Amino acid sequence: MAIFINKQTKVLVQGMTGSEGTKHTARMIKYGTNIVGGVTPGKGGQSVEIEGKTLPVFNTVAEAVAATGANASVVFVPPKFAKAAVMDAIAAALPLCVVITEGIPVHDSAAFYAHAVAKGTTRLIGPNCPGLISPGLSNIGIIPGDITGPGRIGLVSKSGTLTYQMMYELRDFGFSTAVGIGGDPIIGTTHIDCLKAFQDDPDTDAIVMIGEIGGDAEERAAAFISEYVTKPVVGYVAGFTAPEGKTMGHAGAIVSGSSGTAEGKKVALEAAGVKVGKTPSETAALMRALLKG
């Protein structure tokens, strides 16, 4: 009951020895995520004790993969070091790299995104995202583990906070996987990538998609849903009341002229058969009615 990760996923924490890395490593271990080590350049050969688990620290992702068999990493490093960390994961051909860091310069994100695409071996999630969780199996990132349980709803969201709210509001049904893809202008895994994975996942019955103002990702997702997705989808677009020309929270959430508005995205999604709520709670109610009906 999961996309991208499962109980067997072996996770490295890039930046594990920093305060944020240590704190969230402890949370992930408590949840049951299979953390196998950390990567901090210059601290290779050390080990740290977190939640009663002794974790080795490596200088590079390649060294860590060779020693532990890791197949995923999560990045908790400051913005100025994030590009090097992600490039290190891509160089090691790590299948999954989840980039939590906020505030990465767009030119850095563009560089590591292009490199990942060129190599074709590493799925990037983020940057500026909460990560992903398959309830009861694995939790990679900062999503609270106690707000929902396993179920058959798939969730893909640009917003971390709205990810948590939707998981909580639909906790009586539960989730197969919830993926926070991040709100920066350049991200790795997209709405469409997750929609395809949920459509192809036999343990996901319905999908919640949360977008926001700015760009055309939601319109492109609507076109994909029309063409490919047969499972029911409900949606929400954050920013119905956002003023024009003002960046709202996320670097990618800015409306210019007539493009990127919440209303325009709502129209496109509804034309694809997606039921769209005007608030997160209304969106959850739409999904609840759909599942009960």
MIFI-758360 format. One line per 10 residues: number of its first residue (from 1); their letters; for each residue x, y, z of C-alpha. Coordinates in pm, 1 decimal, always signed. Layout:
BEGIN
NUM) a) X/Y/Z | ...
//
This chain:
BEGIN
1) maifinkqtk) +0.0/+0.0/+0.0 | +259.3/+255.2/-102.5 | +427.4/+442.8/-385.7 | +800.3/+526.8/-395.7 | +879.2/+385.8/-45.7 | +794.7/+80.7/+165.3 | +898.2/-98.4/+484.5 | +1222.1/-218.1/+320.7 | +1339.0/+127.2/+206.5 | +1685.5/+191.1/+354.2
11) vlvqgmtgse) +1728.1/+560.2/+426.8 | +2037.0/+779.6/+466.8 | +2011.5/+1118.6/+635.8 | +2229.8/+1378.1/+463.3 | +2312.4/+1628.0/+736.6 | +2225.3/+1384.0/+1016.1 | +2481.3/+1533.4/+1255.8 | +2322.9/+1882.1/+1241.7 | +2047.8/+1985.6/+1483.2 | +1761.1/+1949.5/+1234.3
21) gtkhtarmik) +1899.4/+1625.9/+1095.3 | +1938.8/+1474.0/+1441.0 | +1591.7/+1582.9/+1554.8 | +1411.1/+1446.1/+1251.6 | +1623.3/+1129.2/+1239.4 | +1493.5/+1055.5/+1589.5 | +1134.1/+1115.2/+1474.3 | +1174.4/+890.9/+1169.9 | +1332.7/+609.8/+1372.7 | +1049.2/+630.8/+1628.0
31) ygtnivggvt) +804.1/+591.1/+1343.1 | +975.4/+277.0/+1218.5 | +1157.0/+420.0/+916.5 | +1462.5/+209.9/+834.5 | +1739.8/+468.8/+886.6 | +2075.8/+303.5/+809.6 | +2326.3/+589.4/+839.9 | +2413.3/+950.7/+778.3 | +2630.8/+1155.0/+545.6 | +2829.5/+1458.6/+662.1
41) pgkggqsvei) +3143.5/+1543.1/+463.7 | +3444.0/+1551.8/+698.2 | +3280.5/+1338.1/+965.6 | +3314.7/+1000.0/+794.9 | +3412.1/+719.3/+1029.5 | +3222.1/+862.3/+1323.4 | +2896.0/+722.0/+1457.5 | +2606.3/+876.3/+1646.1 | +2356.1/+731.7/+1890.0 | +1996.6/+829.0/+1814.1
51) egktlpvfnt) +1692.2/+667.2/+1974.8 | +1905.2/+377.7/+2096.6 | +2037.5/+309.8/+1747.4 | +2407.2/+343.8/+1658.4 | +2427.9/+500.2/+1314.7 | +2747.5/+525.4/+1108.4 | +2841.8/+854.6/+944.8 | +3003.4/+868.2/+598.1 | +3176.8/+1136.0/+394.8 | +2989.2/+1062.8/+73.3
61) vaeavaatga) +2663.7/+900.1/-33.2 | +2855.4/+650.6/-247.6 | +3050.4/+529.7/+58.6 | +2728.3/+506.3/+258.7 | +2550.7/+308.1/-13.4 | +2842.9/+65.9/-43.2 | +2841.2/+3.6/+332.9 | +2467.9/-1.8/+405.3 | +2284.3/-83.9/+83.7 | +2081.2/+238.2/+120.5
71) nasvvfvppk) +1837.7/+316.7/-158.8 | +1701.9/+653.7/-42.5 | +1821.7/+969.4/+128.5 | +1665.8/+1270.5/+294.1 | +1847.5/+1604.0/+285.8 | +1860.2/+1823.1/+598.8 | +2144.4/+2060.1/+512.3 | +2156.7/+2442.8/+496.4 | +2062.0/+2597.7/+160.1 | +2419.1/+2685.7/+58.3
81) fakaavmdai) +2527.8/+2320.9/+89.9 | +2211.7/+2162.6/-52.7 | +2323.8/+2155.6/-416.8 | +2641.8/+1963.0/-326.6 | +2441.4/+1718.6/-113.5 | +2189.8/+1645.8/-388.5 | +2464.3/+1616.0/-650.7 | +2634.0/+1363.3/-421.5 | +2315.9/+1153.4/-407.2 | +2276.6/+1169.5/-786.1
91) aaalplcvvi) +2643.5/+1075.2/-837.9 | +2581.8/+762.2/-628.2 | +2277.4/+678.9/-846.5 | +2060.1/+670.9/-536.7 | +1704.6/+582.5/-648.8 | +1532.6/+839.7/-423.8 | +1648.4/+1172.1/-277.8 | +1403.5/+1373.6/-66.9 | +1510.6/+1737.7/-31.9 | +1353.4/+1903.8/+272.8
101) tegipvhdsa) +1569.5/+2217.7/+270.5 | +1389.8/+2548.3/+214.4 | +1547.7/+2854.7/+57.1 | +1773.9/+2682.6/-197.2 | +1867.4/+2933.7/-472.3 | +1669.7/+2862.2/-787.4 | +1985.7/+2834.2/-999.4 | +2110.8/+2560.8/-763.2 | +1780.3/+2372.9/-788.4 | +1789.7/+2411.7/-1166.9
111) afyahavakg) +2141.4/+2264.5/-1174.6 | +2070.5/+1955.4/-967.5 | +1730.0/+1899.2/-1130.1 | +1889.3/+1907.6/-1477.3 | +2164.4/+1673.0/-1360.8 | +1910.9/+1428.1/-1218.7 | +1715.2/+1430.2/-1544.1 | +2030.7/+1380.2/-1748.8 | +2146.0/+1082.9/-1541.4 | +1797.9/+935.6/-1511.5
121) ttrligpncp) +1866.3/+725.3/-1202.2 | +1749.9/+941.5/-909.1 | +1394.7/+1050.0/-827.3 | +1402.4/+1388.3/-654.4 | +1120.7/+1492.3/-421.4 | +1128.7/+1861.2/-329.7 | +1308.3/+2085.4/-256.4 | +1122.6/+2287.1/+9.5 | +891.8/+1998.1/+89.3 | +778.1/+1795.5/+392.3
131) glispglsni) +873.0/+1462.9/+235.2 | +648.9/+1158.5/+205.1 | +485.3/+899.6/+425.9 | +335.3/+558.1/+366.4 | +148.8/+515.2/+695.9 | +257.7/+211.4/+892.4 | +552.1/+148.4/+658.4 | +793.0/+440.2/+627.8 | +809.6/+813.6/+688.7 | +1083.7/+1014.3/+516.1
141) giipgditgp) +1094.5/+1383.0/+605.5 | +902.1/+1594.1/+854.8 | +538.7/+1480.7/+817.5 | +388.2/+1404.9/+1161.4 | +347.7/+1029.7/+1190.9 | +54.6/+1026.9/+1429.6 | -214.4/+1216.0/+1237.2 | -339.1/+932.4/+1019.7 | -309.0/+560.7/+957.9 | -289.4/+330.2/+657.8
151) griglvsksg) -573.0/+336.3/+409.3 | -648.0/+360.9/+39.5 | -633.2/+733.5/-39.4 | -334.4/+877.9/-223.6 | -238.0/+1240.7/-157.5 | -10.6/+1471.2/-355.9 | +35.0/+1827.4/-236.1 | +244.2/+2139.2/-294.0 | +180.1/+2254.9/+62.7 | +322.0/+2090.2/+372.9
161) tltyqmmyel) +64.8/+2236.3/+611.0 | -226.8/+2139.5/+387.8 | -79.7/+1790.0/+356.8 | -105.8/+1754.1/+732.9 | -457.0/+1901.1/+746.6 | -589.5/+1673.3/+473.2 | -434.5/+1365.7/+634.1 | -594.8/+1458.3/+965.6 | -936.1/+1537.5/+819.3 | -947.8/+1203.4/+635.9
171) rdfgfstavg) -783.3/+999.5/+913.8 | -1093.7/+780.4/+944.6 | -1016.0/+648.9/+593.3 | -635.0/+659.1/+598.9 | -375.2/+688.8/+324.0 | -166.6/+463.7/+102.5 | +96.8/+736.0/+56.6 | +104.0/+1112.5/+103.4 | +365.9/+1302.1/-97.6 | +456.2/+1666.0/-34.9
181) iggdpiigtt) +617.3/+1774.2/-360.9 | +716.5/+2127.3/-251.9 | +623.5/+2473.8/-365.9 | +940.1/+2602.5/-530.5 | +941.6/+2705.6/-899.2 | +1165.8/+2406.7/-982.6 | +1085.7/+2072.1/-820.4 | +1169.8/+1712.8/-898.9 | +863.0/+1491.2/-865.9 | +544.7/+1659.0/-993.4
191) hidclkafqd) +170.9/+1623.5/-948.3 | +166.5/+1421.9/-1270.6 | +436.2/+1180.6/-1150.8 | +235.2/+1108.6/-835.7 | -96.9/+1087.1/-1017.7 | +50.1/+825.0/-1251.0 | +195.4/+628.2/-959.9 | -134.1/+635.5/-769.7 | -328.6/+536.8/-1080.5 | -96.2/+238.8/-1126.9
201) dpdtdaivmi) -100.9/+142.0/-755.4 | -355.2/-136.6/-687.4 | -382.3/-31.5/-322.5 | -487.2/+327.8/-393.1 | -859.5/+375.0/-463.2 | -892.4/+754.1/-478.4 | -664.3/+1057.5/-498.7 | -650.3/+1400.2/-334.2 | -449.5/+1661.2/-523.2 | -357.5/+1992.2/-357.0
211) geiggdaeer) -217.8/+2269.8/-571.9 | -173.6/+2642.9/-534.5 | -166.1/+2961.9/-734.5 | +118.2/+3031.1/-973.6 | +253.6/+2847.3/-1276.2 | +58.7/+2593.5/-1479.4 | +133.1/+2265.6/-1298.0 | -230.7/+2213.6/-1202.9 | -353.1/+2276.7/-1556.4 | -103.0/+2022.4/-1688.0
221) aaafiseyvt) -215.1/+1778.4/-1418.5 | -576.0/+1830.0/-1526.4 | -485.2/+1739.0/-1885.1 | -305.6/+1425.9/-1758.9 | -604.4/+1325.5/-1545.9 | -832.1/+1354.7/-1849.6 | -603.4/+1130.6/-2052.0 | -477.9/+873.5/-1801.6 | -645.8/+868.4/-1460.4 | -959.5/+659.1/-1411.7
231) kpvvgyvagf) -965.5/+669.6/-1029.5 | -1171.2/+945.6/-865.8 | -975.1/+1263.9/-788.3 | -1071.2/+1554.2/-563.0 | -870.2/+1872.6/-554.3 | -799.3/+2196.2/-374.5 | -612.5/+2502.4/-501.3 | -465.8/+2722.9/-229.0 | -476.2/+3097.4/-287.7 | -830.0/+3190.0/-394.7
241) tapegktmgh) -796.9/+3521.6/-205.5 | -432.3/+3595.7/-289.3 | -362.5/+3947.0/-424.0 | -214.9/+3970.2/-772.9 | +161.7/+4006.5/-800.7 | +243.1/+3906.9/-443.3 | +444.5/+3594.9/-362.2 | +242.6/+3387.9/-116.5 | +449.4/+3165.4/+111.4 | +607.7/+2951.0/-156.7
251) agaivsgssg) +849.5/+3086.2/-412.6 | +638.3/+2945.9/-695.5 | +305.6/+3080.8/-567.6 | +276.9/+3410.0/-751.0 | +3.9/+3524.4/-986.9 | +91.3/+3741.3/-1285.1 | -193.5/+3886.1/-1487.1 | -443.7/+3619.7/-1585.4 | -210.0/+3321.0/-1551.4 | -180.7/+3097.9/-1247.2
261) taegkkvale) -502.7/+3199.2/-1071.9 | -686.0/+2963.9/-838.1 | -1007.7/+3007.8/-1034.4 | -838.0/+2920.4/-1362.7 | -688.6/+2606.9/-1210.8 | -1026.0/+2510.0/-1059.1 | -1193.5/+2541.6/-1399.3 | -927.2/+2324.8/-1565.9 | -952.4/+2055.4/-1297.5 | -1331.8/+2048.4/-1302.2
271) aagvkvgktp) -1325.2/+2014.4/-1680.3 | -1118.4/+1697.2/-1623.7 | -1380.8/+1556.7/-1387.8 | -1206.4/+1654.5/-1063.9 | -1430.9/+1773.0/-781.9 | -1267.7/+2086.9/-639.3 | -1333.9/+2224.4/-291.2 | -1314.2/+2593.9/-205.4 | -1154.3/+2511.6/+132.0 | -945.2/+2218.2/+257.4
281) setaalmral) -1234.9/+2101.1/+477.6 | -1477.1/+2113.9/+185.4 | -1227.9/+1913.1/-20.6 | -1205.1/+1650.4/+254.8 | -1586.5/+1638.3/+269.0 | -1598.1/+1578.3/-108.1 | -1358.1/+1283.6/-70.8 | -1552.1/+1146.9/+226.8 | -1880.4/+1160.7/+33.1 | -1716.7/+1000.6/-267.8
291) lkg) -1577.4/+710.9/-66.5 | -1900.5/+656.1/+123.5 | -2105.0/+680.6/-195.1
//
